[in-house]
Structures are given as C-alpha cells and as structure tokens.
Amino acid sequence: MLLVIDLGNTNLTLGLYEGETLGAHWRLATDHKRMPDEYGLQFLGLLQNAKKTLDDIDGIALASVVPPLTGRIVQACREYLRQEPLVVDAGVKTGIKIRYEDPKSVGADRVCDAAAVMKLYGAPACVIDFGTATTFNAIARGGEYLGGAITAGINLAAEALYARAAKLPNIDLQAPPSVIGRNTVHAMQSGLLFGYASMVDGMAERFRAELGSEMKVIATGGLADVVAVEARAIDVIAPWLTLDGLRIIWELNRS
C-alpha cells in the first residue's frame, strides 16, 4: 500500500493507494506551526482511522510547495512511519518534460498534476488547480509542461474583500439565487463564484487557441467542485489529481 502526501499552503492532502485504487483519503488544514512529532502522531492516527498498520505501508510519496515544512514531514515519515519518502523534486523521474524558463520553480504539485493528466486523460490539456492560488497549467500533446497562468484563489479573494472593505461580510462560497444579487451576501457570492467561473471559461478559450481545439480541461483542487459546476469549459473534475500523480511518479521511480 502506498501513502501519498500533498503538502500545500492551505491544505495537507493524504491518500492510501492499493494498486491504482485510491482508498482512504483526507484533506486537512496545513498547520505551519506543527512540529515533526505532531505530524507523525497525526499520520499514525489517520492510519488507525483507516484500520491500517505500519506493516501495510510499502512506500510514501511526497509533493510539497511549502519548503519550511518539507523537512518536518520527511522527519515524521522516517521516525513514525519507518519509511524514507520519495520527494518529488529535481532528479526524480516524472515522465514530464518541463519547458518552463526555470524548471526548478515549477511547483511539485503541478508536476504531479501533469503526470496524472498524461497517464489518465491525455494531452493537450489545461489543468486548473483551485487552491490558495488558482493556476492554469498548459500541457502540450507530447507531455511537455509549458507553463501557465496564476491568479489569486477564490478563498483568498473573498478574504481580501472581508479584510479590506469595512461593510463587506465574511461569506460562504455557494451559488446565490441569481447572478444579480439583491443583497450584499448574494452580490458577493455572485461576483466571486460566477466571476471566477467566467474567468475559467475565458482562460480556457485562450489556452485552446494556443494548444489546439482538442484540448481537454481538467479541474482539481479543494474548490474544484464549487467552481467547476458553474464553468462550461471544464471537461473533467478530478479533485484527487495530485494524489494520482504522486502514485504514478512513485511507480516510475520504483526500479
């Protein structure tokens, strides 16, 4: 059984794979103050919750975009799970050619997403990751990661409105009754949700103009389900895409 860990700025996502099947999986809040012992005990608790033991774990694969926490997670895996994790970084086989000007600056999660898309859906493709940032990632037909676009995530935008505008409340991100909001909460929900969905549709059209008409659009990340429902351009909602990519990369590096 493989344990995969995706460490992001907002969420810590974990999953257990038996072969190609994702079993138990968890999406937790990233705690920047947590120490290796705390992470280790948390991992043991999750395994217990899934009715698994350390003997069930054959390997661990880790993708991290939070460098200050990477070492703590690695230490927790060594000391509590008795495994040396495969960390997706330079030198690891991914099956993806990075055509970014500075390949080392591409987040490990984006590399995992690209690996999963090539294996599961094919290319050309645009992967939209709804996380702390909303990223649009272009994958060429031959499996080349070309680059993309980055903007503020929808939660980040909502928090900025609440923090910087005295009369605007903190809201739940859900669809309002109509595009034209008749009160402040509905107006904010419309602007955020429908506004981001319209941005997704517009950006997908621009990416398709460069990648080709057969381009697929895959949505992933913690808010994929929320925004993708309102966006017409999205072909596939794959909330655990990064975990799939971690499994695929781990398999490439087993030999």
ZALOMI-388993 format. One line per 4 residues: number of its first residue (from 0); for each residue x, y, z of N, C-alpha, C. Coordinates in steps of 0.05 Angstrom, whole numbers, plus 32768, in hexadecimal, padded with zeros to 4 digits. Example, Ala and Ser with C-alpha at 12.3 -4.5 7.8 and 13.67 -1.06 7.14 Angstrom:
// residues 2
0) 8108:7F8E:809C:80F6:7FA6:809C:8108:7FBE:809C  8101:7FD3:808E:8111:7FEB:808F:8102:8001:809D
END
This chain:
// residues 255
0) 8011:7FE8:8000:8000:8000:8000:8012:8019:8000  800A:802D:7FF0:8019:8045:7FEE:800B:805C:7FFC  801A:806B:800C:8010:8083:8018:801A:809B:8008  8008:80AC:7FFF:8010:80C4:7FF0:8008:80DD:8000
4) 801A:80F1:8000:8016:8109:800F:801A:8121:7FFD  8007:8133:7FFC:8008:814B:7FEC:8007:8163:8000  801E:8170:8005:8020:8185:8018:801D:81A0:800A  8006:81AD:800E:8001:81C7:8002:8001:81DD:8016
8) 7FFF:81F6:800D:7FFE:820D:801F:7FE6:820D:8031  7FCF:8204:8027:7FB6:8204:8036:7FAE:81E8:8040  7FB2:81D4:8030:7FA9:81B9:8037:7FC0:81A5:8036  7FBE:8191:8048:7FCF:817A:8048:7FBD:8162:8040
12) 7FC2:8157:8029:7FB1:8142:801E:7FC0:8128:801D  7FB3:8113:8027:7FC0:80F9:8028:7FAD:80E4:801D  7FB9:80CE:8013:7FA9:80B8:8009:7FB8:809E:800A  7FA9:8088:800B:7FB4:806D:800B:7FAC:805F:7FF1
16) 7FC0:8054:7FE3:7FBA:8046:7FCA:7FC0:8028:7FCD  7FAD:8018:7FC4:7FB2:7FFC:7FC1:7FB2:7FF7:7FA3  7FCA:7FF4:7F97:7FCD:7FF3:7F7B:7FC6:800F:7F70  7FB3:8010:7F5D:7FAB:8029:7F51:7F92:8035:7F5E
20) 7F88:8028:7F72:7F6F:8030:7F7F:7F75:8041:7F98  7F69:8059:7F98:7F6B:806B:7FAF:7F56:8062:7FC3  7F60:805B:7FDB:7F4E:8053:7FF1:7F48:806A:8003  7F50:8068:801C:7F4C:807E:802F:7F5C:8096:8027
24) 7F50:80AE:802A:7F5E:80C7:8023:7F54:80DC:8035  7F65:80F0:803A:7F5F:8105:804D:7F69:8120:8043  7F59:8135:8048:7F62:8151:8042:7F61:8160:805C  7F79:8168:8066:7F7C:8175:807F:7F86:8192:807B
28) 7F84:81A2:8090:7F90:81BD:808F:7FAE:81BB:8093  7FBE:81CA:8083:7FDB:81CB:8087:7FE0:81DC:80A0  7FEF:81D1:80B3:7FF6:81DF:80CB:8014:81E5:80CB  801B:81FE:80C6:8037:8206:80C3:8046:8205:80DE
32) 8038:8202:80F4:8046:8202:810E:804A:81E5:8118  803F:81D2:810A:8040:81B6:8114:805C:81AB:8110  8065:819C:8124:8080:8190:8125:807F:8174:811A  8097:8168:8114:8098:814D:8109:8089:8138:811A
36) 808C:813A:8134:807F:8127:8146:8060:8129:8143  8057:8142:8140:803A:8145:813E:8030:813A:8123  803F:813F:810D:8037:8134:80F4:8038:8115:80F5  804D:810A:8102:804F:80ED:8103:8038:80E0:8112
40) 8030:80EC:8128:801A:80E2:8137:8000:80E4:8128  7FFD:80FA:8118:7FE6:80FE:8108:7FE4:80E8:80F2  7FFB:80E2:80E5:7FFB:80CE:80D1:7FF4:80B2:80DC  7FFE:80AC:80F4:7FF7:8093:8101:7FD9:8091:8107
44) 7FCE:80A8:810F:7FB1:80A9:8115:7FA1:80A4:80FC  7FA9:80B0:80E5:7F9B:80AC:80CC:7F9C:808F:80C3  7FB3:8082:80C6:7FB5:8066:80BF:7FA3:8055:80D1  7FA2:805B:80EA:7F91:804D:80FD:7F74:8051:80F5
48) 7F6D:8069:80EC:7F52:806F:80E3:7F4A:805E:80CB  7F5E:8059:80BA:7F5A:8048:80A2:7F5D:802B:80A7  7F62:8024:80C1:7F66:8008:80C9:7F7E:7FFC:80BB  7F93:800B:80B9:7FAC:8002:80AE:7FC3:8004:80C2
52) 7FD8:7FF5:80BE:7FEF:7FF6:80D0:8008:7FFD:80C0  801E:8001:80CD:8037:8008:80BF:803F:7FF2:80AC  8039:7FD9:80B3:8040:7FC3:80A2:8031:7FC3:8087  801B:7FD2:8086:800C:7FD4:806D:8019:7FE8:8059
56) 802A:7FF9:8062:8035:800E:8052:804F:8005:8044  804F:8004:802A:8066:7FFC:801A:8077:8013:8011  806C:802B:8010:807B:8042:8007:806B:805C:800C  807A:8072:800B:806E:808D:800F:8078:809F:7FF9
60) 8066:80AE:7FED:806E:80C3:7FD9:8064:80DE:7FE2  8074:80F2:7FE0:806E:810D:7FEB:8073:8122:7FD6  805F:8134:7FD3:8062:814C:7FC3:805D:8164:7FD6  806F:8177:7FD6:806C:818E:7FE8:8072:81A8:7FD9
64) 8062:81BC:7FDF:8067:81D7:7FD5:806C:81EA:7FED  8071:81DE:8004:8076:81ED:801D:8092:81E5:8027  80A8:81F0:801C:80C3:81E7:8024:80C8:81E6:8042  80BF:81FA:8052:80C5:81F8:806F:80B9:81E0:807D
68) 80A4:81D4:8071:8097:81BD:807E:80A0:81A2:8072  80AD:81A3:805B:80B4:818A:804E:80C5:8178:805F  80DA:8184:806C:80EC:8174:807D:80DD:8168:8095  80CA:8176:809F:80BA:816C:80B6:80AA:8154:80AE
72) 809E:8155:8096:808E:813E:808D:80A0:8126:8088  80B7:812B:807B:80CA:8115:8076:80D3:8109:8090  80D9:8119:80A4:80E2:810F:80BE:80CC:80FE:80CB  80B3:8108:80C9:809D:80F9:80D5:8099:80DE:80C7
76) 809D:80DD:80AD:809B:80C3:809F:80B1:80B0:80A8  80C9:80BA:80AB:80DF:80A9:80B3:80DB:809E:80CF  80D4:80B0:80E2:80D4:80A8:80FE:80BA:809A:8106  80A4:80A0:80FA:808A:8095:8103:807F:8080:80F0
80) 8085:8083:80D6:807B:806F:80C2:8090:805C:80B9  80A9:8061:80C1:80C0:8050:80BB:80C5:804D:809D  80C0:8063:808E:80C3:8063:8071:80D2:807C:8069  80E3:807A:8055:80F0:8091:8048:80DE:8099:8031
84) 80D2:80B1:8032:80BF:80B8:801C:80CE:80C0:8003  80C1:80B9:7FEC:80CA:80C4:7FD3:80C0:80E0:7FD0  80D2:80F4:7FCF:80CA:8110:7FCD:80CC:8119:7FB0  80B6:8122:7FA5:80B6:812B:7F89:80C6:8145:7F87
88) 80DD:8142:7F7A:80F0:8158:7F78:8101:8153:7F5F  8115:8165:7F5B:8127:8161:7F45:8135:8146:7F48  8138:8138:7F32:8145:811D:7F32:8132:8106:7F34  8119:810B:7F3B:8105:80F6:7F3C:80F8:80F2:7F21
92) 80F4:80D9:7F19:80E7:80D4:7EFF:80CA:80DB:7F01  80C0:80EB:7EEE:80A4:80F3:7EEE:8096:80EC:7ED4  80A5:80E7:7EBE:8098:80E3:7EA4:8090:80FC:7E97  8096:8113:7EA3:808E:812D:7E99:80A6:813E:7E92
96) 80A6:814A:7E7B:80BB:815D:7E73:80B3:8179:7E7B  80C3:8186:7E8B:80BD:81A1:7E94:80C9:81B5:7E81  80B8:81C5:7E74:80C1:81DA:7E61:80C0:81F6:7E6C  80BC:81F8:7E87:80BB:8212:7E94:80D8:821D:7E93
100) 80DA:8238:7E93:80F4:8245:7E92:8106:823C:7EA9  80FA:823A:7EC1:8109:8230:7ED8:80FA:8217:7EE2  8102:81FF:7ED9:80F3:81E7:7EE0:80F1:81E2:7EFE  8105:81EB:7F0E:8105:81E6:7F2B:80EF:81F7:7F39
104) 80E5:820B:7F2C:80D1:821C:7F38:80B4:8211:7F35  80B1:81FB:7F26:8097:81EF:7F22:8090:81DF:7F3B  8079:81E4:7F47:8071:81D6:7F5F:806E:81B8:7F5B  8076:81A9:7F6F:8074:818C:7F6E:8058:8183:7F68
108) 8044:8191:7F73:8028:8189:7F6F:8020:818C:7F51  802B:81A0:7F44:8025:81A4:7F28:8032:818E:7F16  804A:8185:7F1E:8057:816F:7F10:8046:8156:7F14  803D:8151:7F2C:802C:8139:7F31:8012:813A:7F21
112) 8006:8152:7F20:7FED:8155:7F10:7FF3:814E:7EF3  8009:8158:7EE9:800F:8153:7ECC:8014:8135:7EC7  8022:8128:7EDA:8027:810B:7ED7:800D:80FB:7ED7  7FFB:8103:7EE9:7FE1:80F5:7EEA:7FD0:80FA:7ED1
116) 7FD0:8112:7EC7:7FC0:8118:7EAF:7FCA:8109:7E97  7FE5:8108:7E94:7FEF:80F9:7E7D:7FE8:80DB:7E7E  7FE9:80D0:7E96:7FE3:80B4:7E99:7FC5:80AD:7E97  7FB4:80BF:7EA3:7F98:80B9:7EA6:7F86:80C5:7E90
120) 7F8E:80DC:7E86:7F7C:80EB:7E74:7F88:80F2:7E59  7FA2:80F3:7E58:7FAF:80FB:7E3F:7FB2:8119:7E3B  7FC0:8121:7E27:7FC5:813D:7E22:7FC1:8143:7E04  7FBF:815C:7DFD:7FC3:8175:7E0D:7FAD:8178:7E22
124) 7FB5:8186:7E37:7FA2:818A:7E4D:7FA9:81A4:7E5C  7F94:81AF:7E69:7F97:81C5:7E7B:7F8D:81BB:7E96  7F9F:81BB:7EAA:7F98:81B3:7EC5:7F93:81CC:7ED6  7F7C:81CF:7EE1:7F75:81E6:7EF2:7F74:81DC:7F0F
128) 7F86:81E7:7F1F:7F88:81DE:7F3B:7F7D:81F5:7F4D  7F67:81EE:7F5A:7F5A:8202:7F6C:7F64:81FE:7F88  7F78:820D:7F8F:7F84:820B:7FAA:7F87:8227:7FB5  7F9C:822B:7FC5:7FA2:8246:7FD0:7FA4:825A:7FB9
132) 7FB2:8251:7FA4:7FB2:825F:7F8A:7FA1:824F:7F77  7F96:825C:7F62:7F8A:824D:7F4C:7F9E:824D:7F36  7FA7:8235:7F2E:7FBC:8233:7F19:7FB1:8225:7F01  7FB9:822F:7EEA:7FB2:8223:7ED0:7FCC:8218:7EC4
136) 7FCC:81FE:7EBE:7FE5:81F0:7EB7:7FE2:81E3:7E9B  7FF5:81EA:7E89:7FF3:81E1:7E6D:8005:81C8:7E69  7FFA:81B3:7E5F:8009:819A:7E59:8005:8195:7E3B  801C:8194:7E2D:801B:8190:7E10:8017:8173:7E0A
140) 8011:816E:7DF1:800A:8153:7DE8:801F:813E:7DEE  8038:8146:7DEE:804E:8133:7DF3:8054:812F:7E10  8044:813A:7E22:804A:8137:7E3F:805D:814C:7E49  805E:8163:7E3D:806F:8179:7E45:8060:818D:7E56
144) 806A:8193:7E6E:805E:81A8:7E7E:8069:81C3:7E74  8057:81D3:7E69:8060:81EC:7E5C:8060:8204:7E6F  804F:8204:7E83:804B:821B:7E94:802E:8220:7E99  8026:8239:7E9D:800A:823E:7EA2:8005:825A:7EAC
148) 7FF1:825C:7EBD:7FE9:8276:7EC8:7FE1:8271:7EE6  7FE6:8286:7EF6:7FE1:8285:7F12:7FD1:829E:7F1B  7FBC:8299:7F2A:7FAD:82AF:7F36:7FA5:82A8:7F53  7F9A:82BB:7F61:7F92:82B6:7F7C:7F7C:82A1:7F7D
152) 7F7D:8290:7F91:7F68:827C:7F95:7F4E:8289:7F9E  7F38:827B:7F9A:7F1E:8287:7FA0:7F1B:828C:7FBE  7F25:827B:7FCF:7F24:8280:7FEC:7F35:8298:7FF4  7F4C:829A:7FE7:7F5E:82B1:7FEC:7F50:82CB:7FE5
156) 7F42:82CB:7FCE:7F34:82E3:7FC5:7F1E:82EA:7FD9  7F0F:82D5:7FE2:7EFA:82DA:7FF6:7F05:82E6:8010  7F1B:82DB:8019:7F28:82E5:8032:7F31:8301:802E  7F3C:8308:8017:7F45:8323:8012:7F2E:8337:8013
160) 7F17:8330:8007:7F00:8342:8008:7EF7:8346:8025  7EF6:8331:8034:7EEE:8333:8050:7F01:8344:8061  7F1B:8340:805B:7F30:834E:806B:7F32:836C:8063  7F2E:8372:804A:7F34:838D:8040:7F1C:839F:803C
164) 7F04:8393:803C:7EEC:83A3:8038:7EDB:83A2:8052  7ED8:83B8:8060:7ECC:83B7:807A:7EB0:83AD:807B  7EA0:83B1:8066:7E84:83AA:8066:7E7E:838F:8059  7E93:8381:8050:7E8F:8367:8043:7E93:8351:8057
168) 7E80:833E:8059:7E82:8329:806D:7E93:8311:8063  7E99:8300:8076:7EA6:82E6:806F:7E90:82D3:8066  7E92:82C7:804F:7E7C:82B7:8044:7E84:829A:803E  7E6F:8289:803B:7E73:826E:8032:7E73:826E:8014
172) 7E85:825F:8008:7E86:825E:7FEB:7E72:8249:7FE0  7E5B:8253:7FD8:7E47:8243:7FCC:7E38:8253:7FB8  7E2A:8246:7FA6:7E1C:8254:7F90:7E04:8264:7F9B  7E02:827E:7F94:7DEB:828E:7F9C:7DD3:8287:7F8B
176) 7DBB:8291:7F92:7DA3:828B:7F82:7DA4:8294:7F65  7DB3:82AA:7F60:7DB5:82B5:7F45:7DCF:82C5:7F42  7DD6:82CB:7F2A:7DEF:82DA:7F25:7DED:82F5:7F31  7DD6:8302:7F2F:7DD2:831C:7F3A:7DCA:831A:7F57
180) 7DDD:831F:7F69:7DD9:831C:7F85:7DC7:8332:7F90  7DB3:832B:7FA0:7DA0:833F:7FAB:7DA8:8347:7FC8  7DBE:833B:7FD2:7DC9:8344:7FEB:7DE7:8341:7FEA  7DF5:834A:7FFE:7E12:834B:7FFD:7E1E:832F:7FFC
184) 7E14:831C:800B:7E1E:8301:800B:7E1B:82F4:7FF0  7E03:82F6:7FE4:7DFF:82EA:7FCA:7E0F:82F8:7FB4  7E12:8312:7FB7:7E23:8321:7FA3:7E40:8318:7FA5  7E4A:8313:7FBD:7E66:830A:7FBF:7E68:82ED:7FB5
188) 7E55:82DC:7FBB:7E56:82C1:7FB1:7E55:82C0:7F93  7E45:82D1:7F87:7E43:82D3:7F6A:7E5E:82DB:7F5E  7E69:82F1:7F69:7E82:82FB:7F5E:7E98:82E7:7F60  7E9A:82DA:7F77:7EB0:82C6:7F7B:7EAB:82AD:7F6B
192) 7E94:82A0:7F6E:7E90:8286:7F62:7E8C:8288:7F44  7E78:8299:7F3B:7E73:829B:7F1F:7E8A:82AA:7F11  7E96:82BD:7F1F:7EAD:82CB:7F14:7EC4:82B9:7F0E  7ECB:82A7:7F21:7EE0:8294:7F1D:7ED9:8280:7F08
196) 7EC0:8277:7F07:7EB8:8264:7EF2:7EBB:8271:7ED7  7EB4:828A:7ED4:7EB7:8298:7EBA:7ED4:829B:7EB3  7EE5:82A0:7EC7:7F02:82A2:7EC2:7F0C:8287:7EB8  7F03:8271:7EC4:7F0B:8256:7EBC:7F04:8252:7E9F
200) 7EEC:8258:7E97:7EE3:8255:7E7C:7EF3:8265:7E69  7EF9:827E:7E70:7F08:8290:7E5F:7F25:8287:7E5C  7F32:827F:7E72:7F4D:8276:7E71:7F50:825B:7E62  7F3C:824A:7E65:7F3D:8231:7E56:7F3C:8236:7E38
204) 7F2C:8249:7E30:7F2A:8250:7E14:7F45:825A:7E09  7F52:826B:7E1A:7F6C:8275:7E11:7F82:825F:7E10  7F81:824D:7E24:7F94:8237:7E23:7F90:8225:7E0B  7F76:8220:7E05:7F6F:820F:7DEE:7F79:821B:7DD4
208) 7F7A:8235:7DD2:7F84:8243:7DBA:7FA1:823D:7DB6  7FB0:8238:7DCB:7FCD:8232:7DC9:7FD3:8214:7DC9  7FC3:8204:7DD7:7FC9:81E7:7DD9:7FBA:81D6:7DC4  7FA5:81E1:7DB9:7F96:81D2:7DA5:7F7A:81CC:7DAD
212) 7F68:81C8:7D9A:7F4C:81C5:7D9F:7F44:81AC:7DAF  7F56:8198:7DAE:7F50:817F:7DBD:7F58:8180:7DDA  7F61:8196:7DE4:7F6A:8199:7DFF:7F54:8192:7E13  7F5C:8181:7E27:7F4A:817A:7E3D:7F4E:818E:7E54
216) 7F39:8193:7E64:7F3B:81A4:7E7B:7F35:8193:7E94  7F48:8191:7EA6:7F45:8181:7EBE:7F47:8193:7ED6  7F33:8191:7EE8:7F33:81A1:7F01:7F3A:8190:7F18  7F4B:819C:7F2A:7F53:818D:7F42:7F56:81A1:7F59
220) 7F5D:8197:7F71:7F60:81A9:7F88:7F47:81A9:7F9A  7F4B:81B4:7FB1:7F36:81B3:7FC6:7F1C:81C1:7FBE  7F1D:81D4:7FAC:7F04:81E3:7FA4:7EFB:81DC:7F88  7F06:81C6:7F7D:7EFF:81BF:7F61:7EE1:81BA:7F5F
224) 7ED5:81AC:7F72:7EB8:81A5:7F70:7EA7:81BE:7F71  7EB0:81D2:7F80:7EA0:81EA:7F84:7E9F:81FB:7F6A  7EB6:8200:7F5E:7EB8:8212:7F47:7EB1:8203:7F2D  7EBA:81EA:7F2B:7EB7:81DC:7F12:7E9A:81D8:7F0A
228) 7E88:81D6:7F1D:7E6C:81D3:7F17:7E61:81EA:7F07  7E6C:8201:7F0B:7E63:8219:7EFD:7E72:8220:7EE4  7E88:8212:7EDF:7E99:8218:7EC7:7E93:8204:7EB1  7E8D:820E:7E9A:7E85:81FD:7E83:7E9D:81EF:7E76
232) 7EB5:81FA:7E79:7ECC:81F0:7E6A:7ED8:81D7:7E76  7ED1:81D0:7E8F:7EDF:81BA:7E9C:7ED4:819F:7E93  7EE6:818D:7E8B:7EDE:8172:7E81:7EDF:815E:7E98  7EF2:8160:7EAA:7EF5:814C:7EBF:7EFA:815A:7EDA
236) 7EED:8151:7EEF:7EF3:815A:7F0A:7F02:8143:7F18  7F1B:8148:7F1F:7F2C:8133:7F2B:7F38:813E:7F45  7F29:813E:7F5B:7F32:814B:7F73:7F4B:813E:7F7F  7F52:8125:7F78:7F69:8117:7F84:7F7F:8114:7F6E
240) 7F80:8125:7F5B:7F93:8122:7F44:7FB0:8122:7F4E  7FB7:8133:7F61:7FD2:8134:7F6A:7FDA:811A:7F78  7FC8:810E:7F86:7FCD:80F4:7F93:7FD2:80DF:7F7E  7FC2:80DF:7F69:7FC6:80CC:7F53:7FE1:80D0:7F47
244) 7FE9:80E9:7F43:8004:80EF:7F38:801A:80E5:7F4A  8017:80E8:7F64:802B:80DD:7F77:802E:80BF:7F74  8017:80B1:7F71:8018:8094:7F6E:8027:808D:7F54  8021:809B:7F3E:802D:8095:7F24:804B:809A:7F25
248) 8053:80B0:7F32:8070:80B7:7F34:807E:80A3:7F46  8072:809A:7F5B:807E:8086:7F6D:8083:806C:7F5D  8070:8064:7F4D:8073:804C:7F3D:808A:804E:7F29  808D:8066:7F1D:80A3:806B:7F0A:80BE:8068:7F18
252) 80C0:806D:7F31:80D9:806E:7F40:80DE:8055:7F51  80CE:8041:7F4E:80D1:8029:7F5F:80E9:8018:7F56  80EF:8018:7F3C:8104:8006:7F32:8120:8013:7F37
END
